[in-house]
Amino acid sequence: MQVVSAAMLAASGCLSDEQIVEKVLTGQTALFEVVMRRHNERLYRAARAIVRDESEAEDVMQQAYVNAYSHLRQFDGRSRFSTWLTRIAIHEALSRARRRGRYTNMDTEPISGPTAVTSIASTPDPERLAFSRELGALIEAAIDRLPDGAREVFILRKVEGMSTEEVAATLDVSEAVVKTRLSRARAALRCELSAQAEAAASNAFRFLSPRCDRVVAAVLACIW
């Protein structure tokens, strides 16, 4: 089995996915590792959005890469390689989820809710970092509860930063469907996170031990 050396990794950094695919097809099969490392996070997120299980998402990724490698000559360049690869992962994830009866297309009823969200600036404070982790867990849980269809659109558009056109091509739906599902996903998240924020309001602006210790030590240093 070929191994990708550090020098090979560095040299391939300036190559596009499509150029790397061409080299893989000419026999430089070790370079397939490069595209895997480039797209691991995207494929994981796409698969995780559908199967909602970390271990199964990794299984989906592995099978998607095997499928892609086996059918690499079928990539015709009509879409970006990343789109083609993500589509394979999504089809694999959907197939597994549907076989287990765990996937149902989202409702067509719109979800009402507020239309704006403000961002929160963070500082490298231990308490804020802990809060950020907790917030991230809340957001991930809320995304998991989005309807099938809306969930993967939100992940691909807002987490992975794919364009509406790319997401439409990846999911084999129209751009209008992508926009509608994204709008409903945003509304659902706003409603859920707003409710959770209200429930957690009593824990806001806590004066926890590290800060308490810091203030007490500063005061004592002044008065003693």
C-alpha positions in Angstrom: 0.0 0.0 0.0 1.3 3.4 -0.9 1.9 5.9 1.9 1.6 9.7 1.6 4.8 11.3 2.8 5.0 14.8 4.3 6.7 16.0 1.2 3.9 14.6 -1.0 1.3 16.2 1.3 3.0 19.6 1.1 3.3 19.4 -2.7 -0.3 18.4 -3.2 -1.5 21.4 -1.1 -1.6 23.6 -4.2 -3.4 21.1 -6.3 -7.2 21.2 -6.8 -9.3 18.2 -5.9 -9.8 17.6 -9.6 -6.1 17.6 -10.3 -5.5 15.2 -7.5 -8.2 12.9 -8.9 -6.4 12.9 -12.2 -3.2 11.8 -10.5 -5.0 9.1 -8.6 -6.4 7.8 -11.8 -3.0 7.6 -13.4 -1.7 5.4 -10.5 -0.8 7.8 -7.7 -3.4 6.2 -5.5 -1.8 7.4 -2.3 -3.0 10.9 -3.1 -6.5 9.9 -2.4 -5.6 10.4 1.3 -5.2 14.1 0.5 -8.8 14.5 -0.6 -10.0 12.5 2.4 -8.2 14.7 4.8 -9.6 17.8 3.0 -13.2 16.7 3.2 -13.4 14.6 6.3 -15.1 17.3 8.3 -17.6 18.1 5.6 -18.6 14.5 5.1 -18.8 13.9 8.8 -21.1 16.8 9.2 -23.3 15.9 6.3 -23.6 12.3 7.4 -24.1 13.2 11.0 -26.9 15.6 10.1 -28.8 12.6 8.6 -28.1 9.6 10.8 -27.7 11.7 14.0 -25.1 9.3 15.5 -21.4 9.9 15.6 -20.3 6.3 15.2 -22.7 5.6 12.3 -21.6 8.9 10.7 -18.1 7.6 10.6 -19.2 4.4 9.1 -21.1 6.4 6.4 -17.9 8.4 5.7 -15.8 5.3 5.3 -18.3 3.6 2.9 -18.7 6.9 1.0 -14.9 7.1 0.4 -14.8 3.5 -0.7 -17.7 4.1 -3.1 -16.1 7.2 -4.4 -12.7 5.5 -4.9 -14.4 2.6 -6.7 -16.2 4.8 -9.1 -13.7 7.6 -9.4 -13.7 7.3 -13.2 -17.3 8.2 -13.2 -16.6 11.7 -11.9 -17.1 13.7 -15.1 -16.3 17.2 -13.8 -19.8 18.6 -14.3 -19.8 19.6 -10.6 -17.1 20.2 -8.2 -15.4 17.1 -6.8 -16.4 18.1 -3.3 -20.0 18.3 -4.3 -19.8 14.9 -6.0 -18.2 13.4 -2.9 -20.6 14.9 -0.5 -23.5 13.7 -2.6 -22.2 10.1 -2.3 -22.0 10.4 1.5 -25.5 11.9 1.7 -26.9 9.1 -0.4 -25.2 6.5 1.8 -26.5 8.2 4.9 -30.1 8.5 3.6 -30.1 4.9 2.5 -29.1 3.7 6.0 -31.5 6.0 7.8 -34.4 5.0 5.5 -33.6 1.3 5.9 -34.0 1.8 9.7 -37.2 3.8 9.3 -35.5 6.8 10.9 -36.0 9.4 8.2 -39.2 11.2 7.2 -39.3 14.2 5.0 -40.0 17.5 6.8 -43.5 18.9 7.1 -44.5 21.5 4.6 -46.0 23.8 7.2 -44.0 26.9 7.8 -42.7 27.6 11.3 -43.2 31.1 12.7 -40.8 32.9 14.9 -38.5 35.9 15.2 -36.5 36.9 12.2 -33.2 38.2 13.7 -30.5 36.8 15.8 -27.7 38.9 17.4 -24.2 37.5 17.8 -22.4 37.3 21.1 -18.7 38.3 21.3 -16.5 36.0 23.3 -13.3 36.5 25.2 -10.7 33.9 26.1 -12.0 33.7 29.6 -12.3 30.2 31.2 -15.9 30.8 32.2 -16.8 32.1 28.7 -15.0 29.2 27.1 -17.0 26.8 29.3 -20.2 28.7 28.4 -19.3 28.5 24.7 -18.9 24.7 24.9 -22.3 24.5 26.6 -23.8 26.7 24.0 -22.3 24.6 21.3 -23.8 21.5 22.8 -27.2 23.2 23.0 -27.0 24.2 19.3 -26.0 20.7 18.2 -28.9 19.2 20.1 -31.3 21.7 18.6 -30.0 21.0 15.1 -30.4 17.3 15.7 -34.1 17.9 16.4 -34.7 19.7 13.2 -36.9 17.9 10.7 -35.3 15.6 8.2 -34.5 17.6 5.1 -34.1 20.9 7.0 -31.3 19.5 9.1 -28.9 18.6 6.4 -29.6 21.8 4.5 -28.7 23.9 7.6 -25.5 21.9 8.2 -24.4 22.2 4.6 -25.3 25.9 4.1 -24.6 27.5 7.5 -22.0 25.1 9.1 -20.1 24.0 6.0 -20.7 27.3 4.1 -21.7 25.7 0.9 -23.6 27.9 -1.6 -27.3 27.4 -2.3 -26.4 26.1 -5.7 -24.0 23.5 -4.3 -26.4 22.3 -1.7 -29.2 21.9 -4.3 -26.8 19.9 -6.5 -25.7 17.8 -3.6 -29.2 17.0 -2.3 -30.7 16.7 -5.8 -33.4 19.3 -5.1 -34.1 22.8 -6.5 -32.5 25.9 -5.1 -36.0 27.1 -4.1 -36.4 24.0 -1.9 -33.0 24.7 -0.3 -34.0 28.2 0.5 -37.3 27.1 1.9 -35.8 24.4 4.1 -33.1 26.8 5.4 -35.7 29.4 6.3 -37.7 26.8 8.3 -34.6 25.5 9.9 -33.6 28.9 11.1 -37.1 29.6 12.4 -37.2 26.3 14.3 -33.8 26.9 15.8 -34.7 30.5 16.9 -37.8 29.2 18.6 -36.0 26.3 20.4 -32.9 28.3 21.4 -35.1 31.2 22.6 -37.1 28.9 24.8 -33.9 27.3 26.2 -32.3 30.7 26.8 -35.3 31.8 28.9 -35.2 28.6 30.9 -31.5 29.1 31.5 -31.7 32.8 32.3 -31.4 32.2 36.0 -27.9 30.9 35.5 -26.7 33.9 33.5 -23.8 36.1 34.7 -22.7 33.7 37.4 -19.8 34.8 39.6 -18.0 31.5 39.6 -15.0 30.4 41.7 -12.1 31.5 39.4 -13.4 35.0 39.1 -14.3 35.1 42.8 -10.9 34.0 43.8 -9.3 36.5 41.5 -11.2 39.5 43.0 -10.7 38.4 46.6 -7.0 38.0 46.0 -6.8 41.4 44.4 -8.6 43.1 47.2 -6.6 41.3 49.9 -3.4 42.4 48.2 -4.5 46.0 48.5 -5.7 46.0 52.1 -3.1 43.8 53.7 
